[in-house]
Amino acid sequence: MINRIAEVLKEKGAGNKDLVEFLEIEKETVSRWVNNKHQPTVTTLNKIAEFLRVDIRELLHPSDWSKSEVQEFIAKK
């Protein structure tokens, strides 16, 4: 999973420090998230989305599988 936390923070005029203070966590943790070295849990992503007032999906890179070479799953009857 790759997140867009850094981009959304910038769009909202917020910074890493704002997340550190809101979530009451270490600045190194937020730094690892915004640099995609580690990923927050889904619960934490939800808290970040609530703080930034965005849909949680905004924090994730969109998926476009239209050009995928993987065969599409079709349920067997």
PDB file with one MODEL, atoms N, CA, C and O in Angstrom:
MODEL        1
ATOM      1  N   MET A   1       0.850  -1.177   0.000  1.00  0.00           N
ATOM      2  CA  MET A   1       0.000   0.000   0.000  1.00  0.00           C
ATOM      3  C   MET A   1       0.893   1.238   0.000  1.00  0.00           C
ATOM      4  O   MET A   1       1.904   1.292   0.701  1.00  0.00           O
ATOM      5  N   ILE A   2       0.514   2.200  -0.775  1.00  0.00           N
ATOM      6  CA  ILE A   2       1.194   3.492  -0.811  1.00  0.00           C
ATOM      7  C   ILE A   2       0.149   4.551  -0.459  1.00  0.00           C
ATOM      8  O   ILE A   2      -0.972   4.528  -0.967  1.00  0.00           O
ATOM      9  N   ASN A   3       0.534   5.474   0.414  1.00  0.00           N
ATOM     10  CA  ASN A   3      -0.430   6.493   0.826  1.00  0.00           C
ATOM     11  C   ASN A   3      -0.117   7.858   0.222  1.00  0.00           C
ATOM     12  O   ASN A   3       0.950   8.089  -0.346  1.00  0.00           O
ATOM     13  N   ARG A   4      -1.090   8.746   0.369  1.00  0.00           N
ATOM     14  CA  ARG A   4      -0.978  10.122  -0.119  1.00  0.00           C
ATOM     15  C   ARG A   4      -1.018  11.120   1.030  1.00  0.00           C
ATOM     16  O   ARG A   4      -1.412  12.270   0.838  1.00  0.00           O
ATOM     17  N   ILE A   5      -0.619  10.695   2.209  1.00  0.00           N
ATOM     18  CA  ILE A   5      -0.734  11.562   3.382  1.00  0.00           C
ATOM     19  C   ILE A   5      -0.009  12.888   3.158  1.00  0.00           C
ATOM     20  O   ILE A   5      -0.562  13.946   3.459  1.00  0.00           O
ATOM     21  N   ALA A   6       1.206  12.851   2.641  1.00  0.00           N
ATOM     22  CA  ALA A   6       1.973  14.084   2.418  1.00  0.00           C
ATOM     23  C   ALA A   6       1.225  15.034   1.485  1.00  0.00           C
ATOM     24  O   ALA A   6       1.151  16.235   1.743  1.00  0.00           O
ATOM     25  N   GLU A   7       0.673  14.491   0.399  1.00  0.00           N
ATOM     26  CA  GLU A   7      -0.033  15.326  -0.568  1.00  0.00           C
ATOM     27  C   GLU A   7      -1.282  15.954   0.036  1.00  0.00           C
ATOM     28  O   GLU A   7      -1.569  17.130  -0.187  1.00  0.00           O
ATOM     29  N   VAL A   8      -2.020  15.158   0.803  1.00  0.00           N
ATOM     30  CA  VAL A   8      -3.263  15.668   1.394  1.00  0.00           C
ATOM     31  C   VAL A   8      -2.951  16.695   2.478  1.00  0.00           C
ATOM     32  O   VAL A   8      -3.653  17.699   2.598  1.00  0.00           O
ATOM     33  N   LEU A   9      -1.913  16.457   3.260  1.00  0.00           N
ATOM     34  CA  LEU A   9      -1.507  17.466   4.250  1.00  0.00           C
ATOM     35  C   LEU A   9      -1.215  18.789   3.550  1.00  0.00           C
ATOM     36  O   LEU A   9      -1.663  19.847   3.992  1.00  0.00           O
ATOM     37  N   LYS A  10      -0.463  18.721   2.457  1.00  0.00           N
ATOM     38  CA  LYS A  10      -0.111  19.940   1.710  1.00  0.00           C
ATOM     39  C   LYS A  10      -1.364  20.618   1.159  1.00  0.00           C
ATOM     40  O   LYS A  10      -1.513  21.836   1.259  1.00  0.00           O
ATOM     41  N   GLU A  11      -2.270  19.817   0.574  1.00  0.00           N
ATOM     42  CA  GLU A  11      -3.517  20.369   0.031  1.00  0.00           C
ATOM     43  C   GLU A  11      -4.320  21.096   1.103  1.00  0.00           C
ATOM     44  O   GLU A  11      -4.980  22.096   0.822  1.00  0.00           O
ATOM     45  N   LYS A  12      -4.262  20.593   2.325  1.00  0.00           N
ATOM     46  CA  LYS A  12      -5.041  21.167   3.432  1.00  0.00           C
ATOM     47  C   LYS A  12      -4.286  22.264   4.174  1.00  0.00           C
ATOM     48  O   LYS A  12      -4.823  22.871   5.100  1.00  0.00           O
ATOM     49  N   GLY A  13      -3.045  22.520   3.771  1.00  0.00           N
ATOM     50  CA  GLY A  13      -2.254  23.549   4.448  1.00  0.00           C
ATOM     51  C   GLY A  13      -1.775  23.104   5.820  1.00  0.00           C
ATOM     52  O   GLY A  13      -1.517  23.934   6.692  1.00  0.00           O
ATOM     53  N   ALA A  14      -1.656  21.799   6.012  1.00  0.00           N
ATOM     54  CA  ALA A  14      -1.202  21.238   7.281  1.00  0.00           C
ATOM     55  C   ALA A  14       0.184  20.641   7.097  1.00  0.00           C
ATOM     56  O   ALA A  14       0.675  20.507   5.976  1.00  0.00           O
ATOM     57  N   GLY A  15       0.799  20.287   8.204  1.00  0.00           N
ATOM     58  CA  GLY A  15       2.121  19.686   8.141  1.00  0.00           C
ATOM     59  C   GLY A  15       2.226  18.478   9.060  1.00  0.00           C
ATOM     60  O   GLY A  15       1.287  18.135   9.779  1.00  0.00           O
ATOM     61  N   ASN A  16       3.370  17.856   9.018  1.00  0.00           N
ATOM     62  CA  ASN A  16       3.614  16.686   9.858  1.00  0.00           C
ATOM     63  C   ASN A  16       3.365  17.001  11.330  1.00  0.00           C
ATOM     64  O   ASN A  16       2.788  16.195  12.061  1.00  0.00           O
ATOM     65  N   LYS A  17       3.807  18.183  11.753  1.00  0.00           N
ATOM     66  CA  LYS A  17       3.669  18.581  13.158  1.00  0.00           C
ATOM     67  C   LYS A  17       2.205  18.573  13.593  1.00  0.00           C
ATOM     68  O   LYS A  17       1.895  18.211  14.728  1.00  0.00           O
ATOM     69  N   ASP A  18       1.312  18.967  12.700  1.00  0.00           N
ATOM     70  CA  ASP A  18      -0.115  18.974  13.036  1.00  0.00           C
ATOM     71  C   ASP A  18      -0.607  17.558  13.329  1.00  0.00           C
ATOM     72  O   ASP A  18      -1.384  17.351  14.261  1.00  0.00           O
ATOM     73  N   LEU A  19      -0.156  16.581  12.535  1.00  0.00           N
ATOM     74  CA  LEU A  19      -0.533  15.186  12.782  1.00  0.00           C
ATOM     75  C   LEU A  19       0.085  14.672  14.070  1.00  0.00           C
ATOM     76  O   LEU A  19      -0.572  13.968  14.837  1.00  0.00           O
ATOM     77  N   VAL A  20       1.334  15.016  14.314  1.00  0.00           N
ATOM     78  CA  VAL A  20       2.020  14.599  15.538  1.00  0.00           C
ATOM     79  C   VAL A  20       1.229  15.074  16.753  1.00  0.00           C
ATOM     80  O   VAL A  20       0.990  14.305  17.684  1.00  0.00           O
ATOM     81  N   GLU A  21       0.828  16.328  16.740  1.00  0.00           N
ATOM     82  CA  GLU A  21       0.090  16.889  17.876  1.00  0.00           C
ATOM     83  C   GLU A  21      -1.299  16.279  17.995  1.00  0.00           C
ATOM     84  O   GLU A  21      -1.739  15.966  19.101  1.00  0.00           O
ATOM     85  N   PHE A  22      -1.993  16.105  16.882  1.00  0.00           N
ATOM     86  CA  PHE A  22      -3.344  15.554  16.916  1.00  0.00           C
ATOM     87  C   PHE A  22      -3.348  14.106  17.395  1.00  0.00           C
ATOM     88  O   PHE A  22      -4.159  13.731  18.242  1.00  0.00           O
ATOM     89  N   LEU A  23      -2.445  13.297  16.857  1.00  0.00           N
ATOM     90  CA  LEU A  23      -2.429  11.872  17.185  1.00  0.00           C
ATOM     91  C   LEU A  23      -1.611  11.566  18.444  1.00  0.00           C
ATOM     92  O   LEU A  23      -1.650  10.453  18.970  1.00  0.00           O
ATOM     93  N   GLU A  24      -0.865  12.580  18.920  1.00  0.00           N
ATOM     94  CA  GLU A  24      -0.019  12.428  20.099  1.00  0.00           C
ATOM     95  C   GLU A  24       0.956  11.258  19.926  1.00  0.00           C
ATOM     96  O   GLU A  24       1.016  10.338  20.741  1.00  0.00           O
ATOM     97  N   ILE A  25       1.709  11.337  18.836  1.00  0.00           N
ATOM     98  CA  ILE A  25       2.690  10.300  18.517  1.00  0.00           C
ATOM     99  C   ILE A  25       4.026  10.948  18.197  1.00  0.00           C
ATOM    100  O   ILE A  25       4.133  12.173  18.144  1.00  0.00           O
ATOM    101  N   GLU A  26       5.029  10.135  17.989  1.00  0.00           N
ATOM    102  CA  GLU A  26       6.375  10.623  17.686  1.00  0.00           C
ATOM    103  C   GLU A  26       6.448  11.185  16.265  1.00  0.00           C
ATOM    104  O   GLU A  26       5.803  10.675  15.349  1.00  0.00           O
ATOM    105  N   LYS A  27       7.242  12.241  16.100  1.00  0.00           N
ATOM    106  CA  LYS A  27       7.377  12.853  14.779  1.00  0.00           C
ATOM    107  C   LYS A  27       8.008  11.890  13.777  1.00  0.00           C
ATOM    108  O   LYS A  27       7.736  11.974  12.579  1.00  0.00           O
ATOM    109  N   GLU A  28       8.849  10.977  14.263  1.00  0.00           N
ATOM    110  CA  GLU A  28       9.482  10.000  13.381  1.00  0.00           C
ATOM    111  C   GLU A  28       8.450   9.055  12.764  1.00  0.00           C
ATOM    112  O   GLU A  28       8.603   8.618  11.624  1.00  0.00           O
ATOM    113  N   THR A  29       7.422   8.751  13.511  1.00  0.00           N
ATOM    114  CA  THR A  29       6.363   7.869  13.002  1.00  0.00           C
ATOM    115  C   THR A  29       5.655   8.530  11.832  1.00  0.00           C
ATOM    116  O   THR A  29       5.455   7.907  10.789  1.00  0.00           O
ATOM    117  N   VAL A  30       5.276   9.787  12.002  1.00  0.00           N
ATOM    118  CA  VAL A  30       4.602  10.513  10.919  1.00  0.00           C
ATOM    119  C   VAL A  30       5.538  10.652   9.732  1.00  0.00           C
ATOM    120  O   VAL A  30       5.106  10.515   8.587  1.00  0.00           O
ATOM    121  N   SER A  31       6.807  10.920   9.984  1.00  0.00           N
ATOM    122  CA  SER A  31       7.778  11.044   8.902  1.00  0.00           C
ATOM    123  C   SER A  31       7.848   9.758   8.082  1.00  0.00           C
ATOM    124  O   SER A  31       7.915   9.807   6.853  1.00  0.00           O
ATOM    125  N   ARG A  32       7.833   8.617   8.752  1.00  0.00           N
ATOM    126  CA  ARG A  32       7.881   7.346   8.024  1.00  0.00           C
ATOM    127  C   ARG A  32       6.623   7.151   7.179  1.00  0.00           C
ATOM    128  O   ARG A  32       6.684   6.587   6.087  1.00  0.00           O
ATOM    129  N   TRP A  33       5.486   7.618   7.688  1.00  0.00           N
ATOM    130  CA  TRP A  33       4.242   7.494   6.913  1.00  0.00           C
ATOM    131  C   TRP A  33       4.284   8.377   5.672  1.00  0.00           C
ATOM    132  O   TRP A  33       3.999   7.914   4.567  1.00  0.00           O
ATOM    133  N   VAL A  34       4.640   9.646   5.853  1.00  0.00           N
ATOM    134  CA  VAL A  34       4.589  10.571   4.717  1.00  0.00           C
ATOM    135  C   VAL A  34       5.650  10.246   3.673  1.00  0.00           C
ATOM    136  O   VAL A  34       5.520  10.641   2.514  1.00  0.00           O
ATOM    137  N   ASN A  35       6.694   9.533   4.069  1.00  0.00           N
ATOM    138  CA  ASN A  35       7.720   9.103   3.127  1.00  0.00           C
ATOM    139  C   ASN A  35       7.493   7.680   2.633  1.00  0.00           C
ATOM    140  O   ASN A  35       8.336   7.119   1.933  1.00  0.00           O
ATOM    141  N   ASN A  36       6.360   7.100   2.997  1.00  0.00           N
ATOM    142  CA  ASN A  36       5.970   5.748   2.589  1.00  0.00           C
ATOM    143  C   ASN A  36       7.014   4.690   2.948  1.00  0.00           C
ATOM    144  O   ASN A  36       7.211   3.726   2.207  1.00  0.00           O
ATOM    145  N   LYS A  37       7.673   4.875   4.080  1.00  0.00           N
ATOM    146  CA  LYS A  37       8.596   3.856   4.589  1.00  0.00           C
ATOM    147  C   LYS A  37       7.824   2.827   5.416  1.00  0.00           C
ATOM    148  O   LYS A  37       8.178   1.648   5.435  1.00  0.00           O
ATOM    149  N   HIS A  38       6.777   3.274   6.091  1.00  0.00           N
ATOM    150  CA  HIS A  38       5.846   2.434   6.838  1.00  0.00           C
ATOM    151  C   HIS A  38       4.450   2.967   6.570  1.00  0.00           C
ATOM    152  O   HIS A  38       4.286   4.078   6.068  1.00  0.00           O
ATOM    153  N   GLN A  39       3.446   2.171   6.907  1.00  0.00           N
ATOM    154  CA  GLN A  39       2.067   2.580   6.676  1.00  0.00           C
ATOM    155  C   GLN A  39       1.293   2.559   7.991  1.00  0.00           C
ATOM    156  O   GLN A  39       1.483   1.665   8.815  1.00  0.00           O
ATOM    157  N   PRO A  40       0.422   3.547   8.183  1.00  0.00           N
ATOM    158  CA  PRO A  40      -0.413   3.527   9.378  1.00  0.00           C
ATOM    159  C   PRO A  40      -1.469   2.431   9.266  1.00  0.00           C
ATOM    160  O   PRO A  40      -1.775   1.949   8.175  1.00  0.00           O
ATOM    161  N   THR A  41      -2.011   2.054  10.402  1.00  0.00           N
ATOM    162  CA  THR A  41      -3.095   1.077  10.399  1.00  0.00           C
ATOM    163  C   THR A  41      -4.334   1.708   9.780  1.00  0.00           C
ATOM    164  O   THR A  41      -4.408   2.927   9.625  1.00  0.00           O
ATOM    165  N   VAL A  42      -5.287   0.888   9.436  1.00  0.00           N
ATOM    166  CA  VAL A  42      -6.546   1.404   8.881  1.00  0.00           C
ATOM    167  C   VAL A  42      -7.238   2.300   9.906  1.00  0.00           C
ATOM    168  O   VAL A  42      -7.823   3.320   9.543  1.00  0.00           O
ATOM    169  N   THR A  43      -7.174   1.928  11.173  1.00  0.00           N
ATOM    170  CA  THR A  43      -7.768   2.749  12.234  1.00  0.00           C
ATOM    171  C   THR A  43      -7.118   4.123  12.278  1.00  0.00           C
ATOM    172  O   THR A  43      -7.806   5.137  12.402  1.00  0.00           O
ATOM    173  N   THR A  44      -5.796   4.158  12.175  1.00  0.00           N
ATOM    174  CA  THR A  44      -5.094   5.436  12.184  1.00  0.00           C
ATOM    175  C   THR A  44      -5.380   6.228  10.919  1.00  0.00           C
ATOM    176  O   THR A  44      -5.550   7.445  10.984  1.00  0.00           O
ATOM    177  N   LEU A  45      -5.436   5.564   9.773  1.00  0.00           N
ATOM    178  CA  LEU A  45      -5.812   6.258   8.531  1.00  0.00           C
ATOM    179  C   LEU A  45      -7.166   6.925   8.687  1.00  0.00           C
ATOM    180  O   LEU A  45      -7.371   8.043   8.217  1.00  0.00           O
ATOM    181  N   ASN A  46      -8.090   6.238   9.348  1.00  0.00           N
ATOM    182  CA  ASN A  46      -9.419   6.802   9.561  1.00  0.00           C
ATOM    183  C   ASN A  46      -9.345   8.043  10.447  1.00  0.00           C
ATOM    184  O   ASN A  46     -10.046   9.023  10.192  1.00  0.00           O
ATOM    185  N   LYS A  47      -8.509   8.016  11.480  1.00  0.00           N
ATOM    186  CA  LYS A  47      -8.331   9.181  12.350  1.00  0.00           C
ATOM    187  C   LYS A  47      -7.723  10.347  11.575  1.00  0.00           C
ATOM    188  O   LYS A  47      -8.131  11.496  11.746  1.00  0.00           O
ATOM    189  N   ILE A  48      -6.741  10.042  10.719  1.00  0.00           N
ATOM    190  CA  ILE A  48      -6.114  11.085   9.896  1.00  0.00           C
ATOM    191  C   ILE A  48      -7.153  11.692   8.952  1.00  0.00           C
ATOM    192  O   ILE A  48      -7.222  12.911   8.795  1.00  0.00           O
ATOM    193  N   ALA A  49      -7.952  10.837   8.332  1.00  0.00           N
ATOM    194  CA  ALA A  49      -8.997  11.315   7.412  1.00  0.00           C
ATOM    195  C   ALA A  49      -9.992  12.205   8.151  1.00  0.00           C
ATOM    196  O   ALA A  49     -10.411  13.241   7.635  1.00  0.00           O
ATOM    197  N   GLU A  50     -10.362  11.798   9.351  1.00  0.00           N
ATOM    198  CA  GLU A  50     -11.292  12.614  10.145  1.00  0.00           C
ATOM    199  C   GLU A  50     -10.670  13.964  10.480  1.00  0.00           C
ATOM    200  O   GLU A  50     -11.323  15.000  10.358  1.00  0.00           O
ATOM    201  N   PHE A  51      -9.412  13.952  10.903  1.00  0.00           N
ATOM    202  CA  PHE A  51      -8.701  15.188  11.239  1.00  0.00           C
ATOM    203  C   PHE A  51      -8.630  16.136  10.047  1.00  0.00           C
ATOM    204  O   PHE A  51      -8.828  17.342  10.190  1.00  0.00           O
ATOM    205  N   LEU A  52      -8.347  15.582   8.876  1.00  0.00           N
ATOM    206  CA  LEU A  52      -8.204  16.403   7.668  1.00  0.00           C
ATOM    207  C   LEU A  52      -9.532  16.636   6.953  1.00  0.00           C
ATOM    208  O   LEU A  52      -9.597  17.375   5.971  1.00  0.00           O
ATOM    209  N   ARG A  53     -10.597  15.992   7.459  1.00  0.00           N
ATOM    210  CA  ARG A  53     -11.946  16.117   6.877  1.00  0.00           C
ATOM    211  C   ARG A  53     -11.963  15.694   5.415  1.00  0.00           C
ATOM    212  O   ARG A  53     -12.472  16.402   4.546  1.00  0.00           O
ATOM    213  N   VAL A  54     -11.384  14.506   5.169  1.00  0.00           N
ATOM    214  CA  VAL A  54     -11.403  13.934   3.825  1.00  0.00           C
ATOM    215  C   VAL A  54     -11.899  12.501   3.917  1.00  0.00           C
ATOM    216  O   VAL A  54     -11.857  11.886   4.983  1.00  0.00           O
ATOM    217  N   ASP A  55     -12.361  11.983   2.812  1.00  0.00           N
ATOM    218  CA  ASP A  55     -12.710  10.571   2.739  1.00  0.00           C
ATOM    219  C   ASP A  55     -11.420   9.774   2.876  1.00  0.00           C
ATOM    220  O   ASP A  55     -10.395  10.155   2.310  1.00  0.00           O
ATOM    221  N   ILE A  56     -11.457   8.691   3.605  1.00  0.00           N
ATOM    222  CA  ILE A  56     -10.255   7.878   3.830  1.00  0.00           C
ATOM    223  C   ILE A  56      -9.604   7.467   2.507  1.00  0.00           C
ATOM    224  O   ILE A  56      -8.386   7.301   2.439  1.00  0.00           O
ATOM    225  N   ARG A  57     -10.398   7.307   1.479  1.00  0.00           N
ATOM    226  CA  ARG A  57      -9.853   6.917   0.173  1.00  0.00           C
ATOM    227  C   ARG A  57      -8.946   7.994  -0.404  1.00  0.00           C
ATOM    228  O   ARG A  57      -8.082   7.692  -1.227  1.00  0.00           O
ATOM    229  N   GLU A  58      -9.123   9.239   0.009  1.00  0.00           N
ATOM    230  CA  GLU A  58      -8.259  10.327  -0.453  1.00  0.00           C
ATOM    231  C   GLU A  58      -6.819  10.144   0.021  1.00  0.00           C
ATOM    232  O   GLU A  58      -5.892  10.701  -0.565  1.00  0.00           O
ATOM    233  N   LEU A  59      -6.636   9.358   1.088  1.00  0.00           N
ATOM    234  CA  LEU A  59      -5.306   9.141   1.638  1.00  0.00           C
ATOM    235  C   LEU A  59      -4.553   8.018   0.943  1.00  0.00           C
ATOM    236  O   LEU A  59      -3.392   7.755   1.254  1.00  0.00           O
ATOM    237  N   LEU A  60      -5.213   7.358   0.004  1.00  0.00           N
ATOM    238  CA  LEU A  60      -4.610   6.244  -0.710  1.00  0.00           C
ATOM    239  C   LEU A  60      -4.494   6.572  -2.191  1.00  0.00           C
ATOM    240  O   LEU A  60      -5.317   7.312  -2.730  1.00  0.00           O
ATOM    241  N   HIS A  61      -3.494   6.035  -2.840  1.00  0.00           N
ATOM    242  CA  HIS A  61      -3.366   6.232  -4.284  1.00  0.00           C
ATOM    243  C   HIS A  61      -4.486   5.479  -4.979  1.00  0.00           C
ATOM    244  O   HIS A  61      -4.764   4.332  -4.628  1.00  0.00           O
ATOM    245  N   PRO A  62      -5.135   6.095  -5.954  1.00  0.00           N
ATOM    246  CA  PRO A  62      -6.227   5.416  -6.662  1.00  0.00           C
ATOM    247  C   PRO A  62      -5.729   4.208  -7.442  1.00  0.00           C
ATOM    248  O   PRO A  62      -4.594   4.173  -7.918  1.00  0.00           O
ATOM    249  N   SER A  63      -6.589   3.240  -7.557  1.00  0.00           N
ATOM    250  CA  SER A  63      -6.265   2.022  -8.296  1.00  0.00           C
ATOM    251  C   SER A  63      -7.014   2.018  -9.620  1.00  0.00           C
ATOM    252  O   SER A  63      -8.234   2.181  -9.652  1.00  0.00           O
ATOM    253  N   ASP A  64      -6.289   1.833 -10.700  1.00  0.00           N
ATOM    254  CA  ASP A  64      -6.910   1.703 -12.012  1.00  0.00           C
ATOM    255  C   ASP A  64      -6.412   0.394 -12.604  1.00  0.00           C
ATOM    256  O   ASP A  64      -5.276   0.306 -13.070  1.00  0.00           O
ATOM    257  N   TRP A  65      -7.253  -0.607 -12.583  1.00  0.00           N
ATOM    258  CA  TRP A  65      -6.872  -1.927 -13.049  1.00  0.00           C
ATOM    259  C   TRP A  65      -7.287  -2.166 -14.497  1.00  0.00           C
ATOM    260  O   TRP A  65      -7.194  -3.294 -14.982  1.00  0.00           O
ATOM    261  N   SER A  66      -7.740  -1.131 -15.194  1.00  0.00           N
ATOM    262  CA  SER A  66      -8.235  -1.312 -16.556  1.00  0.00           C
ATOM    263  C   SER A  66      -7.158  -1.827 -17.516  1.00  0.00           C
ATOM    264  O   SER A  66      -7.488  -2.463 -18.517  1.00  0.00           O
ATOM    265  N   LYS A  67      -5.888  -1.568 -17.233  1.00  0.00           N
ATOM    266  CA  LYS A  67      -4.809  -2.014 -18.117  1.00  0.00           C
ATOM    267  C   LYS A  67      -4.020  -3.176 -17.514  1.00  0.00           C
ATOM    268  O   LYS A  67      -2.936  -3.511 -17.992  1.00  0.00           O
ATOM    269  N   SER A  68      -4.561  -3.778 -16.480  1.00  0.00           N
ATOM    270  CA  SER A  68      -3.871  -4.881 -15.823  1.00  0.00           C
ATOM    271  C   SER A  68      -3.778  -6.098 -16.735  1.00  0.00           C
ATOM    272  O   SER A  68      -4.692  -6.384 -17.508  1.00  0.00           O
ATOM    273  N   GLU A  69      -2.670  -6.801 -16.631  1.00  0.00           N
ATOM    274  CA  GLU A  69      -2.490  -8.028 -17.401  1.00  0.00           C
ATOM    275  C   GLU A  69      -2.961  -9.256 -16.628  1.00  0.00           C
ATOM    276  O   GLU A  69      -2.930 -10.371 -17.149  1.00  0.00           O
ATOM    277  N   VAL A  70      -3.394  -9.054 -15.397  1.00  0.00           N
ATOM    278  CA  VAL A  70      -3.903 -10.157 -14.583  1.00  0.00           C
ATOM    279  C   VAL A  70      -5.304 -10.497 -15.057  1.00  0.00           C
ATOM    280  O   VAL A  70      -6.140  -9.616 -15.253  1.00  0.00           O
ATOM    281  N   GLN A  71      -5.547 -11.780 -15.236  1.00  0.00           N
ATOM    282  CA  GLN A  71      -6.863 -12.204 -15.707  1.00  0.00           C
ATOM    283  C   GLN A  71      -7.915 -11.871 -14.656  1.00  0.00           C
ATOM    284  O   GLN A  71      -7.734 -12.145 -13.469  1.00  0.00           O
ATOM    285  N   GLU A  72      -8.999 -11.286 -15.100  1.00  0.00           N
ATOM    286  CA  GLU A  72     -10.083 -10.886 -14.203  1.00  0.00           C
ATOM    287  C   GLU A  72     -10.726 -12.111 -13.580  1.00  0.00           C
ATOM    288  O   GLU A  72     -10.920 -13.129 -14.244  1.00  0.00           O
ATOM    289  N   PHE A  73     -11.057 -12.006 -12.295  1.00  0.00           N
ATOM    290  CA  PHE A  73     -11.734 -13.098 -11.605  1.00  0.00           C
ATOM    291  C   PHE A  73     -13.186 -13.143 -12.045  1.00  0.00           C
ATOM    292  O   PHE A  73     -13.880 -12.127 -12.052  1.00  0.00           O
ATOM    293  N   ILE A  74     -13.635 -14.338 -12.412  1.00  0.00           N
ATOM    294  CA  ILE A  74     -15.036 -14.544 -12.762  1.00  0.00           C
ATOM    295  C   ILE A  74     -15.515 -15.727 -11.938  1.00  0.00           C
ATOM    296  O   ILE A  74     -14.965 -16.825 -12.023  1.00  0.00           O
ATOM    297  N   ALA A  75     -16.547 -15.488 -11.139  1.00  0.00           N
ATOM    298  CA  ALA A  75     -17.064 -16.527 -10.252  1.00  0.00           C
ATOM    299  C   ALA A  75     -17.586 -17.695 -11.075  1.00  0.00           C
ATOM    300  O   ALA A  75     -18.219 -17.518 -12.116  1.00  0.00           O
ATOM    301  N   LYS A  76     -17.305 -18.880 -10.580  1.00  0.00           N
ATOM    302  CA  LYS A  76     -17.787 -20.099 -11.252  1.00  0.00           C
ATOM    303  C   LYS A  76     -19.187 -20.418 -10.743  1.00  0.00           C
ATOM    304  O   LYS A  76     -19.497 -20.265  -9.561  1.00  0.00           O
ATOM    305  N   LYS A  77     -20.020 -20.868 -11.677  1.00  0.00           N
ATOM    306  CA  LYS A  77     -21.411 -21.171 -11.307  1.00  0.00           C
ATOM    307  C   LYS A  77     -21.555 -22.599 -10.897  1.00  0.00           C
ATOM    308  O   LYS A  77     -22.653 -23.035 -10.552  1.00  0.00           O
TER     309      LYS A  77
ENDMDL
END
